[in-house]
Amino acid sequence: MTFDAPVKDMIFNIQHLAGWSEVTSLPAYDGLELEDAAAALTELARFTAEEIAPLNAPGDQSGARLENGRVILPDGFTEAYGKFVEMGWQSLPHPEDFGGQGLPRAVGAAATEMLNAANMSFALCPLLTDGAVEALLTAGSEETKAIYLENLVSGKWTGTMNLTEPQAGSDLALLRSRAERRDDGTYAITGTKIFITYGEHDMAENTIHLVLARTPDAPAGVKGISLFLVPKYMVNSDGTPGTRNAVNCASIEHKLGITASPTAVLNFEGATGFLIGEENSGLRYMFEMMNSARYAVGLQGVAIAERAYQQAVSFARERIQSSPVDGSSREAVAIINHPDVRRMLMRMRAVTEGGRAMAAFTARWQDLAKHSASGEERAAATAISEFLTPLVKGFCTEMGVEVASTGVQVHGGMGFIEETGAAQHYRDARILPIYEGTTAIQANDLVGRKTLRDGGETALRLAGMIAQTETDLAQGSAEAKSVGARLSDARQAFEAVVHHMAATGKEDPKAAFGAGVPYLMLAGNLVAGWQLARSLMAAETALQAGEDPAFMQAKIATARFYADHILNDAGTQADRILNGSDSLLAAVL
């Protein structure tokens, strides 16, 4: 099946939800027009449809393999990556100072989504490179930036993140990799890292590993972790790759999904590494890369949902089975006419568009956090951006699995057969709630750092914004009023939970953190529904102006469906948190 990137929906979100006029009033984006962003995304959509999407199913079937220490990627990957770099797609959201195109985060998010929807295994390589760029922009020295950033921004070189070790899992306090100081100021890095996405490949001329390790006199636990840059090939004085560094691929994993992407076990055997920032501050720096990656993984959840939805709705239009339930015909009809199939498809579409809308809204705050004029404005925007990040990662990835599973269901028995392709989306989606921090880790972050730390102040600030949208909806059409009433109920449920969490976290932290995932899913549901409510108002205004009636009517219908069938789960989600801790903690396992 072909893939058609939802460029129109992306541009709508960028314009109406991501604060385009506000963001482009910042000096960093001076002179940028919406038409420029639309032109870039339209061309990328063509590229992904023609060059990247056709490699998805064949790549899944053949997979990546390791031969004599060299990773062999599926046919077509290396050639497609060369075109990807040549056309400058890696550089879209990165600073112009290092060869980037300097486009707003919402445009970069749309690009990330469509690339991952076309072929997630392929897109994982650029995704990790984006994270490496963010880390070096934050903590790299001027010399390091000069040597590495331009090649990473272009995609000529790729980047990886090396955190996990066999004995550590997600508990980075247990890391054992060592970094021995050398007289020349470099470090000898020794240890084994696992689950390294694109840790070994030949698509790019060099790979830049960012590695967490301990110096000999480092404090115990996470306070003793430092960050090092370890290139696959040492860099010559003229900037070209030189001799091979002492980092080798021991094996690649055999996985449930994303089989075309090599997930490597890397052995560092006294490899030359360069300290990034200060010793014992590595986890703080790595979090810059992790936060970028976590947001991008949330976009992957939206991406795989979009791909699964497109395939399901196409199948439902073509699959002829059973006569209508109302007896209007004795002939079998396409299953898209059957009420429950319509219910499944509408839920798939609503959840996908809700996640995309939330991600676009979050991108706005990322830009304001980085580029606002005053420190006070940047701090306020940072608080909102950081609150939203675990929602994008946790909610969108869990919903991506649900949507991919529903896509299999729409196909019926044929969905369980690999040749239709529906099963691949489900297998690929299943990693998303796990890597870059499981849903529980995102929830712990949301509870501990984002809610308890400020007593719920940021959460309630968001609730205040939602209440203002309710006021605007109340002045609108009958449909707007109906959606506004649903939104008000969900917002009040959220506020009750925030107050409960702030109080319970002090008295009974096990109860608070035990409710973390339901709290995250409630908050994600609310924010996605809120953004679709804002979409409804924007679509109604555009409809009155005669703009693209079919598209705007579909946006209104999706917002209504979300409010009536998904947003109203908020009350049940809140009840589970407010009244369910006793049964959770009393259970004997």
Secondary structure, DSSP 8 states (H G I E B T S, - for coil): ------HHHHHHHHHHTS-HHHHTTSGGGTT--HHHHHHHHHHHHHHIIIIIGGGHHHHHHH--EEETTEEE--TTHHHHHHHHHHTTGGGTTS-GGGT-----HHHHHHHHHHHHHH-HHHHHHHHHHHHHHHHHHHH--HHHHHHHHHHHHHTSEEEEEE---TTTTT-GGG---EEEE-TTS-EEEEEEEEEEET-S-SSSSEEEEEEEEB-TT--SGGGG-EEEEEESEEE-TTSSEEEE-SEEEEEE---SS-TTS-EEEEEEEEEEEEEESSTT-HHHHHHHHHHHHHHHHHHHHHHHHHHHHHHHHHHHHH-B-S--TTSS-SS--BGGGSHHHHHHHHHHHHHHHHHHHHHHHHHHHHHHHHH-SSHHHHHHHHHHHHHHHHHHHHHHHHHHHHHHHHHHHHHGGGGGSGGGSHHHHHHHHTTTTTTTS-HHHHHHHHHIIIIITTTTHHHHHHHHHHHHHHHHHHTS-HHHHHHHHHHHHHHHHHHHHHHHHHHHHHH-HHHHHHTHHHHHHHHHHHHHHHHHHHHHHHHHHHHHTT--HHHHHHHHHHHHHHHHHTGGGHHHHHHHHHH-HHHHHH---
